[in-house]
Amino acid sequence: MATKLLLTFAICRLIVTVGLTLDPTELLRLGVEGQLSVDPPDVETASLDFGGMTRTRPLAVLHPASAEDVGQLVRAAYGSAHGFTVSARGHGHSINGQAQTDNGVVIEMSGGSKAIFRHGAGKSAPPRVDERWMYVDAWGGELWIDVLKSTLEYGLAPKSWTDYLYLSVGGTLSNAGISGQAFNHGPQISNVHELDVVTGKGELLTCSPDQNQDLFHAVLGGLGQFGIITRARIALEPAPQRVRWIRVLYSNFSAFTSDQEYLISLHGTHRFDYVEGFVIVDEGLINNWRSSFFSPRNPIKISSLAGHGGAGTGVLYCLEVTKNYYGSTSDTVDQEVDALLKKLNFIPASVFTTDLPYVDFLDRVHTAELKLRAKGLWDVPHPWLNLFVPKSRIADFDRGVFKGILGNKTSGPILIYPMNKNRWDDRTSVVTPDEEVFYLVALLRSAVDSGEEERSLRSLTNQNRRILKFCEEEGIDVKQYLPHYTTQQEWVDHFGDKWATFRRRKMEYDPRRILATGQRLFKPALDSGPAYL
């Protein structure tokens, strides 16, 4: 009875706020099993994200008990005389309020009540592993860390990852999902067999490369614009037991990028399993919140490498690689690593190695997160900027940004690593530079209130604008990963040749433009306004 009263109150608030002409008793008869909440703590949580730069309060929050709950809500929004918007929220790790809405309902896909698959038996279900066909079915709001725990019980694991595992399956698949394995396995969206999706019309559809294939490719990397992922069938492989984790240093950018590009060109088993890198512009310990790798008892400073060009340029580069192995191959892993390292041109005597269980390596960022939370340094604004930079212009980016705009203050890690375009499916919605090799450059800064203006939110945000302006003026055709734009023309430019297809898919799968309005990509069709910003 209390649930019905709460639901009635929430629906009445929607009606008053957005002027719906629907009788609330009609929505009550929809049979939603979850909870539609207007409780202040729920609304407050849904109004925030990891970026900490925007706050948009929804009218209500749905904690779904099933994919059917999601469909019921979207159908109600789609069928209303004036309508309201719907945004799916995973772990809330977006940067610019992409999962927020001020004119409707946020669906909390992760946490709270445990949702189930559309074809489930009516009880909550964990990720379901098929050992024979090597896949796992996971709820769209499931966190990747929980997917990993479920698959490891069978000695299996997904192939492609993000650096941080406390993200939702639907959230990363709506963007791409990348990490140091992407050069070989492609992004996470290249490792999906099948999806269940609730479209903007409230239809619950199964899609794959063979069934409803246009919707399948639209949703992958589609920024939540075409549907809400309620189930994903993800490819698995035998899980390694341990990881040999190596970092080496460079003072020469050309040598650094040449070695990275060489490593991602290798095939077969005689290669590293993970290739990333990061830029070091701060004077001080070469470390960051992503891991505690270098020993505090063995501090490495930029100035200590003056003989290798470190002090002259003020910039160092760190190559980060891993080799996965099993107990049965532990005798040969040293030989394989040594053979690969001999081909590289890093600074001699700058090899740092550690060895750890596979799951500990994958979950390395969360370990650092817990330490930062304990110090109160996690819940701060994060004006991150993630760019795909074409290989042909990465040296120009280094000159203008790493050695120019950034100066010697970063306020967070700067990742840089290459990927092979042939591991990406161009039929998906995501856009990348039009070159066979391109780099991710991720400036993962935190605006810490330390009294230093250069580390403030305003300063870092302005610095991001300067970086984008530099790329525009220099003709460097970068593409934003986790994109954020505020004008129609910026989105059109971002998608380029894919814009016509993207817009056509939007009109087909979400004609009233009620989904994921926090992306600021299309204006909701709740009135007679234009089709997009």
Rosetta blueprint (number, residue, H / E / L):
1 M L
2 A H
3 T H
4 K H
5 L H
6 L H
7 L H
8 T H
9 F H
10 A H
11 I H
12 C H
13 R H
14 L H
15 I H
16 V H
17 T H
18 V H
19 G L
20 L L
21 T L
22 L L
23 D L
24 P H
25 T H
26 E H
27 L H
28 L H
29 R L
30 L L
31 G L
32 V L
33 E L
34 G L
35 Q E
36 L E
37 S E
38 V L
39 D L
40 P H
41 P H
42 D H
43 V H
44 E H
45 T H
46 A H
47 S L
48 L L
49 D L
50 F L
51 G L
52 G L
53 M L
54 T L
55 R L
56 T L
57 R L
58 P L
59 L L
60 A E
61 V E
62 L E
63 H E
64 P L
65 A L
66 S L
67 A H
68 E H
69 D H
70 V H
71 G H
72 Q H
73 L H
74 V H
75 R H
76 A H
77 A H
78 Y H
79 G H
80 S L
81 A L
82 H L
83 G L
84 F L
85 T E
86 V E
87 S E
88 A E
89 R E
90 G L
91 H L
92 G L
93 H L
94 S L
95 I L
96 N L
97 G L
98 Q L
99 A L
100 Q L
101 T L
102 D L
103 N L
104 G E
105 V E
106 V E
107 I E
108 E E
109 M L
110 S L
111 G L
112 G L
113 S L
114 K L
115 A L
116 I L
117 F L
118 R L
119 H L
120 G L
121 A L
122 G L
123 K L
124 S L
125 A L
126 P L
127 P L
128 R E
129 V E
130 D E
131 E L
132 R L
133 W L
134 M L
135 Y E
136 V E
137 D E
138 A E
139 W E
140 G L
141 G L
142 E L
143 L E
144 W H
145 I H
146 D H
147 V H
148 L H
149 K H
150 S H
151 T H
152 L H
153 E L
154 Y L
155 G L
156 L E
157 A E
158 P E
159 K L
160 S L
161 W L
162 T L
163 D L
164 Y L
165 L L
166 Y L
167 L L
168 S E
169 V H
170 G H
171 G H
172 T H
173 L H
174 S L
175 N L
176 A L
177 G L
178 I L
179 S L
180 G L
181 Q L
182 A H
183 F H
184 N H
185 H H
186 G L
187 P L
188 Q H
189 I H
190 S H
191 N H
192 V E
193 H E
194 E E
195 L E
196 D E
197 V E
198 V E
199 T E
200 G L
201 K L
202 G L
203 E L
204 L E
205 L E
206 T E
207 C E
208 S L
209 P L
210 D L
211 Q L
212 N L
213 Q H
214 D H
215 L H
216 F H
217 H H
218 A H
219 V H
220 L L
221 G L
222 G L
223 L L
224 G L
225 Q L
226 F L
227 G E
228 I E
229 I E
230 T E
231 R E
232 A E
233 R E
234 I E
235 A E
236 L E
237 E E
238 P E
239 A L
240 P L
241 Q L
242 R E
243 V E
244 R E
245 W E
246 I E
247 R E
248 V E
249 L E
250 Y E
251 S L
252 N L
253 F H
254 S H
255 A H
256 F H
257 T H
258 S H
259 D H
260 Q H
261 E H
262 Y H
263 L H
264 I H
265 S H
266 L L
267 H L
268 G L
269 T L
270 H L
271 R L
272 F L
273 D L
274 Y E
275 V E
276 E E
277 G E
278 F E
279 V E
280 I E
281 V L
282 D L
283 E L
284 G L
285 L L
286 I L
287 N L
288 N E
289 W L
290 R L
291 S E
292 S L
293 F L
294 F L
295 S L
296 P L
297 R L
298 N L
299 P L
300 I L
301 K L
302 I H
303 S H
304 S H
305 L H
306 A H
307 G H
308 H H
309 G L
310 G H
311 A H
312 G H
313 T H
314 G L
315 V L
316 L E
317 Y E
318 C E
319 L E
320 E E
321 V E
322 T E
323 K E
324 N E
325 Y E
326 Y L
327 G H
328 S H
329 T H
330 S H
331 D H
332 T H
333 V H
334 D H
335 Q H
336 E H
337 V H
338 D H
339 A H
340 L H
341 L H
342 K L
343 K L
344 L L
345 N L
346 F L
347 I L
348 P L
349 A L
350 S L
351 V L
352 F E
353 T E
354 T E
355 D E
356 L E
357 P E
358 Y H
359 V H
360 D H
361 F H
362 L H
363 D L
364 R H
365 V H
366 H H
367 T H
368 A H
369 E H
370 L H
371 K H
372 L H
373 R H
374 A H
375 K L
376 G L
377 L L
378 W L
379 D L
380 V L
381 P L
382 H L
383 P L
384 W L
385 L E
386 N E
387 L E
388 F E
389 V E
390 P E
391 K H
392 S H
393 R H
394 I H
395 A H
396 D H
397 F H
398 D H
399 R H
400 G H
401 V H
402 F H
403 K H
404 G H
405 I H
406 L L
407 G L
408 N L
409 K L
410 T L
411 S L
412 G L
413 P L
414 I E
415 L E
416 I E
417 Y E
418 P E
419 M E
420 N E
421 K H
422 N H
423 R H
424 W L
425 D L
426 D L
427 R L
428 T L
429 S L
430 V L
431 V L
432 T L
433 P L
434 D L
435 E L
436 E L
437 V E
438 F E
439 Y E
440 L E
441 V E
442 A E
443 L E
444 L L
445 R L
446 S L
447 A L
448 V L
449 D L
450 S L
451 G L
452 E L
453 E H
454 E H
455 R H
456 S L
457 L H
458 R H
459 S H
460 L H
461 T H
462 N H
463 Q H
464 N H
465 R H
466 R H
467 I H
468 L H
469 K H
470 F H
471 C H
472 E H
473 E H
474 E H
475 G L
476 I L
477 D L
478 V L
479 K E
480 Q E
481 Y L
482 L L
483 P L
484 H L
485 Y L
486 T L
487 T L
488 Q H
489 Q H
490 E H
491 W H
492 V H
493 D H
494 H H
495 F H
496 G H
497 D H
498 K H
499 W H
500 A H
501 T H
502 F H
503 R H
504 R H
505 R H
506 K H
507 M H
508 E H
509 Y H
510 D L
511 P L
512 R L
513 R L
514 I L
515 L E
516 A L
517 T H
518 G H
519 Q H
520 R L
521 L L
522 F L
523 K L
524 P L
525 A L
526 L L
527 D L
528 S L
529 G L
530 P L
531 A L
532 Y L
533 L L
